[in-house]
Amino acid sequence: MECVLHVKGMGTDIEVMAEGTENSGWMPRAKEWLQEFEQRCSRFSEESDLTRLNRQPLHTLIKLHPILFQVLQQAYRYSTATGFLYHPFVGARMRELGYDVSFEKMKARRGKELSRFQKVNPRSLIFFPEMEAVMKTEEMDMDLGGIGKGWSADQVAGLMQKEGVSSGVVNIGGDMRAWGEERWIGIASPWQEDEDIVHMTLLSGAIATSNKVYRSWKLGEQTVHHILHGYTGMPAESDVQQATVLARTAAEADVLAKILCMMPAAEGPAWLKRYFPNAACVLVREDGKLVMSASIRHFTKRLEF
């Protein structure tokens, strides 16, 4: 028996599934949580808590809703852990590159003059956990669109497990968190979404994929995409067309998938082994060839190409 929730949110399709149960008591709580996240954390809403935070003056103590505080703190931790390759303050640069509406509304855009890009540093944002408050020290707009999907998948999975769901899947636009039963999943081609290039059993944990094709658009005569390098603020350039990461959480998988799109495919697995040894990756190069980390064996016992 399966109970399935389908909703739209965060500019994508969301599917939440509980397996082996007829208990659907988790559904209204999951739906309410997802709606709350979007209300609090969308950069496309003029009324969201995130938009209001981005407008607040520097060096002012700003109390946040718990959801926004927690996801922002998580984003900042990953920014630090990745040497600031992952940059959560790219909202202004995204707008300058034409990504100023949710992606399903995007058409060819006209960009704006690019401002000087400022790298994150450990003191760009100061956290006050006891008050769930922050203080900005740099004038940068936060964008949680990437990590937000993965982090939300983790939170909804946790909510469902507290409700007694022993096996399930939360899939938010491809950021997937799974637990309980093993499942057979596919990794889609970066050029053909309905064609899988790899199939595997996912034992448990999370998987996320980032590529430079799906969320790309025309900026004048140039094609740009949404994966911005944390050091330059420009669309990442490498021979990696798509990165899929398996990790313990969907938030981590999402962040790492983006970072692996920033570096050469030959360097990605070694970087992952050094800094995130509990994660694994499947990379698709621009020439269509696959590069895989040895750690993939920790997440799957069957792999087909």
C-alpha positions as CSV (number, residue, x, y, z in Angstrom):
1,M,0.0,0.0,0.0
2,E,1.3,3.5,-0.9
3,C,0.1,6.9,0.2
4,V,1.3,9.7,-2.2
5,L,1.1,13.5,-2.0
6,H,1.7,15.5,-5.2
7,V,2.0,19.3,-4.9
8,K,3.6,22.2,-6.8
9,G,6.1,24.4,-4.9
10,M,9.5,26.0,-5.0
11,G,9.1,26.3,-8.8
12,T,9.0,22.5,-9.3
13,D,7.0,19.3,-8.8
14,I,7.0,17.7,-5.4
15,E,6.2,14.1,-4.7
16,V,6.0,12.6,-1.2
17,M,5.4,8.9,-0.8
18,A,4.9,6.6,2.2
19,E,5.2,2.9,1.5
20,G,3.6,-0.1,3.2
21,T,1.0,1.9,5.1
22,E,-2.5,3.2,4.8
23,N,-1.9,5.9,7.4
24,S,-2.0,9.3,5.6
25,G,-2.0,11.4,8.7
26,W,1.4,12.8,7.7
27,M,0.0,14.4,4.5
28,P,-1.6,17.6,5.9
29,R,1.5,18.3,8.1
30,A,3.9,17.7,5.1
31,K,1.8,20.0,2.8
32,E,1.6,22.7,5.5
33,W,5.3,22.6,6.1
34,L,6.2,22.9,2.4
35,Q,3.8,25.9,2.0
36,E,5.4,27.5,5.1
37,F,8.9,27.1,3.7
38,E,8.0,28.8,0.4
39,Q,6.2,31.6,2.2
40,R,9.3,32.2,4.4
41,C,12.2,31.5,2.0
42,S,11.3,32.3,-1.6
43,R,13.4,35.1,-3.2
44,F,10.7,35.6,-5.8
45,S,8.1,36.7,-3.3
46,E,8.1,40.4,-2.3
47,E,6.4,39.3,1.0
48,S,8.7,36.5,2.0
49,D,10.8,36.6,5.1
50,L,13.9,36.1,3.0
51,T,13.1,39.2,0.8
52,R,12.5,41.3,4.0
53,L,15.8,40.0,5.4
54,N,17.7,41.0,2.2
55,R,16.3,44.5,2.6
56,Q,17.3,45.0,6.3
57,P,20.2,47.3,7.0
58,L,23.7,46.2,8.0
59,H,24.9,45.7,11.6
60,T,21.3,45.3,12.9
61,L,20.1,42.4,14.9
62,I,17.4,40.7,12.8
63,K,15.1,38.0,14.4
64,L,14.0,35.3,12.0
65,H,11.3,32.7,11.7
66,P,12.8,29.3,12.9
67,I,12.6,27.8,9.4
68,L,14.5,30.6,7.7
69,F,17.0,30.7,10.5
70,Q,17.7,27.0,10.4
71,V,18.1,26.7,6.6
72,L,20.2,29.9,6.5
73,Q,22.5,28.4,9.2
74,Q,22.8,25.2,7.2
75,A,23.6,27.0,4.0
76,Y,26.3,29.0,5.8
77,R,27.8,25.9,7.3
78,Y,28.2,24.4,3.8
79,S,29.6,27.6,2.5
80,T,32.3,27.4,5.2
81,A,32.9,23.6,4.8
82,T,33.4,24.0,1.0
83,G,35.9,26.9,1.3
84,F,33.2,29.2,0.1
85,L,32.9,27.5,-3.3
86,Y,29.2,27.2,-2.4
87,H,27.9,30.8,-2.1
88,P,24.5,31.4,-0.6
89,F,24.6,35.2,-1.3
90,V,24.1,35.2,-5.0
91,G,20.6,36.7,-5.2
92,A,21.7,40.0,-6.7
93,R,24.0,38.3,-9.2
94,M,21.2,36.0,-10.3
95,R,18.9,39.0,-11.0
96,E,21.7,40.7,-12.9
97,L,22.0,37.6,-15.1
98,G,18.3,37.7,-15.8
99,Y,17.1,35.0,-13.3
100,D,14.6,37.4,-11.5
101,V,11.4,35.3,-11.8
102,S,10.8,31.6,-11.0
103,F,12.3,29.4,-13.7
104,E,9.0,28.2,-15.2
105,K,8.3,31.8,-16.1
106,M,11.7,32.4,-17.7
107,K,12.2,33.4,-21.4
108,A,15.1,35.0,-23.1
109,R,16.3,37.7,-20.8
110,R,18.2,41.0,-20.9
111,G,20.8,41.2,-18.2
112,K,21.9,44.2,-16.2
113,E,25.3,45.6,-15.8
114,L,27.2,43.3,-13.5
115,S,28.3,44.7,-10.2
116,R,31.5,43.8,-8.4
117,F,31.1,40.3,-7.0
118,Q,31.9,39.9,-3.3
119,K,33.1,36.6,-2.0
120,V,31.7,35.3,1.3
121,N,33.9,35.4,4.4
122,P,33.3,33.9,7.8
123,R,32.0,37.2,9.2
124,S,29.6,38.1,6.3
125,L,26.7,36.9,8.4
126,I,26.8,36.5,12.2
127,F,24.4,34.1,13.9
128,F,22.8,34.4,17.3
129,P,21.3,30.9,17.9
130,E,19.8,31.6,21.3
131,M,17.6,34.3,19.7
132,E,17.3,32.8,16.2
133,A,18.6,36.1,14.9
134,V,21.3,37.2,12.5
135,M,23.4,40.3,11.7
136,K,24.5,41.2,8.2
137,T,28.0,42.8,7.8
138,E,28.1,42.7,4.0
139,E,25.5,44.1,1.5
140,M,24.6,40.8,-0.3
141,D,21.3,39.2,-1.1
142,M,20.7,35.6,0.1
143,D,19.4,33.0,-2.3
144,L,18.3,29.6,-0.8
145,G,16.8,28.2,-4.0
146,G,19.3,25.3,-4.3
147,I,19.9,24.1,-0.8
148,G,16.3,24.9,0.1
149,K,14.9,22.0,-1.9
150,G,17.3,19.4,-0.4
151,W,16.9,20.8,3.1
152,S,13.1,20.7,2.8
153,A,13.2,17.1,1.6
154,D,15.2,16.2,4.7
155,Q,12.8,18.1,7.0
156,V,9.7,16.5,5.5
157,A,11.3,13.0,5.7
158,G,12.0,13.6,9.4
159,L,8.5,14.8,10.0
160,M,7.1,11.6,8.3
161,Q,9.3,9.3,10.3
162,K,8.1,11.0,13.5
163,E,4.6,10.2,12.3
164,G,5.5,6.5,12.1
165,V,6.3,6.2,8.4
166,S,8.9,3.5,8.2
167,S,9.6,3.6,4.5
168,G,9.2,6.5,2.1
169,V,10.6,9.0,-0.4
170,V,10.5,12.8,-0.6
171,N,11.4,14.1,-4.1
172,I,11.5,17.9,-4.5
173,G,12.5,18.6,-8.1
174,G,15.0,15.8,-8.2
175,D,16.4,16.3,-4.7
176,M,15.4,13.0,-3.1
177,R,15.6,11.7,0.5
178,A,14.7,8.0,1.0
179,W,14.6,5.6,3.9
180,G,13.3,2.1,4.6
181,E,13.0,-0.2,1.6
182,E,15.6,-0.3,-1.1
183,R,14.5,1.3,-4.4
184,W,15.5,1.2,-8.1
185,I,16.2,4.6,-9.4
186,G,17.6,6.2,-12.6
187,I,19.9,9.1,-13.4
188,A,18.5,11.0,-16.4
189,S,20.7,12.2,-19.3
190,P,21.5,15.9,-19.1
191,W,20.4,16.3,-22.7
192,Q,17.3,14.1,-22.7
193,E,15.2,14.1,-19.4
194,D,13.2,11.1,-20.3
195,E,16.2,8.9,-21.0
196,D,18.1,7.3,-18.1
197,I,21.9,6.8,-18.5
198,V,22.4,5.0,-15.2
199,H,20.2,2.7,-13.0
200,M,21.0,1.8,-9.4
201,T,19.5,0.5,-6.2
202,L,19.4,3.2,-3.6
203,L,19.9,1.6,-0.2
204,S,19.1,4.7,1.9
205,G,20.1,8.3,2.2
206,A,19.7,11.0,-0.5
207,I,20.5,11.8,-4.1
208,A,20.6,15.1,-6.0
209,T,21.5,16.1,-9.5
210,S,22.6,19.4,-11.0
211,N,23.3,20.1,-14.6
212,K,24.1,23.1,-16.8
213,V,21.4,22.4,-19.3
214,Y,18.0,22.3,-17.6
215,R,18.1,25.7,-15.8
216,S,19.8,27.6,-18.6
217,W,18.6,30.6,-20.6
218,K,19.6,33.1,-23.2
219,L,21.1,36.3,-22.0
220,G,21.3,38.4,-25.1
221,E,23.3,36.1,-27.5
222,Q,24.9,34.2,-24.6
223,T,23.6,31.0,-22.9
224,V,24.0,31.1,-19.1
225,H,23.0,28.7,-16.3
226,H,22.2,28.9,-12.6
227,I,25.3,27.2,-11.1
228,L,27.4,30.2,-10.1
229,H,31.0,29.8,-9.0
230,G,31.5,31.0,-5.4
231,Y,34.7,32.8,-6.3
232,T,33.6,34.6,-9.5
233,G,29.9,34.9,-9.3
234,M,29.7,33.8,-12.9
235,P,28.2,30.6,-14.4
236,A,30.6,27.8,-13.7
237,E,32.8,26.6,-16.6
238,S,34.2,23.0,-16.6
239,D,33.9,19.8,-18.6
240,V,31.2,18.5,-16.2
241,Q,27.8,18.8,-17.8
242,Q,26.0,17.1,-15.0
243,A,26.8,15.9,-11.4
244,T,24.8,13.5,-9.3
245,V,25.7,13.1,-5.7
246,L,24.6,10.5,-3.1
247,A,25.0,11.6,0.5
248,R,23.4,11.2,3.9
249,T,21.2,14.2,3.5
250,A,19.5,15.8,0.5
251,A,20.9,19.2,1.5
252,E,24.4,18.0,1.3
253,A,23.8,16.1,-1.9
254,D,22.4,19.3,-3.5
255,V,25.3,21.5,-2.4
256,L,28.0,19.0,-3.5
257,A,26.3,18.4,-6.9
258,K,26.6,22.1,-7.7
259,I,30.2,22.3,-6.6
260,L,31.2,19.3,-8.7
261,C,29.8,21.1,-11.7
262,M,32.4,23.9,-11.0
263,M,35.6,21.7,-11.2
264,P,37.1,19.4,-13.9
265,A,35.7,15.9,-13.9
266,A,39.1,14.5,-13.3
267,E,39.4,16.4,-10.0
268,G,35.8,15.9,-8.6
269,P,36.0,12.4,-7.1
270,A,39.4,13.2,-5.3
271,W,38.0,16.5,-3.9
272,L,34.9,14.6,-2.7
273,K,37.0,11.9,-1.1
274,R,39.1,14.5,0.7
275,Y,36.4,16.8,2.0
276,F,33.2,14.7,2.0
277,P,34.3,11.0,2.2
278,N,30.8,9.8,3.1
279,A,29.4,11.0,-0.2
280,A,29.6,9.6,-3.7
281,C,29.3,11.0,-7.3
282,V,28.4,10.2,-10.8
283,L,29.6,12.8,-13.3
284,V,28.7,13.2,-16.9
285,R,31.3,15.0,-19.0
286,E,30.5,17.3,-21.9
287,D,31.6,14.4,-24.3
288,G,29.1,12.1,-22.6
289,K,31.6,9.9,-20.8
290,L,30.9,9.0,-17.1
291,V,33.2,9.5,-14.2
292,M,32.3,7.8,-10.9
293,S,33.7,7.8,-7.4
294,A,34.7,4.5,-5.7
295,S,32.5,5.4,-2.8
296,I,29.4,4.7,-4.9
297,R,29.5,1.2,-3.5
298,H,28.4,2.5,-0.1
299,F,25.0,3.6,-1.4
300,T,24.1,0.9,-3.9
301,K,24.7,-2.9,-4.5
302,R,23.6,-2.9,-8.1
303,L,24.5,-0.5,-10.9
304,E,23.6,-0.7,-14.6
305,F,24.6,1.6,-17.5
